[in-house]
Amino acid sequence: MPHPLVDQLRFARFEWMRSLDGIDDDDARRRLEPMNCISWMIGHLADGEQNSFLGRQGVPLAVPGLHAICGFGNPASTPPLAEMWTAWHEVTRATDAILDAFTSDDLLAMPAVATSSSSDSNGTMLLRVIGHYWFHNGEAQAVRQLLGHRNLPDFVGNMGAMAPYRTA
């Protein structure tokens, strides 16, 4: 059974997909400055996951070059929606094996690859990625509202069924 924090990440991913259901490429690529476009956000979350759970674990990245398109601090871009969903699915599939293997002790440990920009443990990185999803989920909902989308999800989904509280 995965660690409870892994369940929370998977729930955040599910809610991310649910919140973007029905968006088309044109709207996903519209940038309402200073916010990034939704397709960029999808690629950006994938980039963050692969850097945290593949690169920092010494595993090759699932989608090399994604950082140049959607990485923090890079120039704004408006990538195609289908390409970003494909990248996101490739990254989440690749990270799932690592996430499934995490134990409580692993989450307290430091990643295999140190970086000069982060001294976070595996568990803190996992919490950061969960928070990152919720941050961009709210931002994406704001963009969708500004684009005139209606009948959007307005509350967190069924956490009790998908990721209830439990001990490790």
Protein Blocks (a to p, Z undefined) as FASTA:
>chain_A
ZZfklmmmmmmmmmmmmmmgoiafklmmpccdfbdcfklmmmmmmmmmmmmmmmmnopac
fbghklmmmgghiacddddfklmmmmmmmmmmmmmmmmmmpcfklmmpccfbdcfkbccd
fklmmmmmmmmmmmmmmmmmmmmmmnopahiafbdcdfklmmpcddZZ
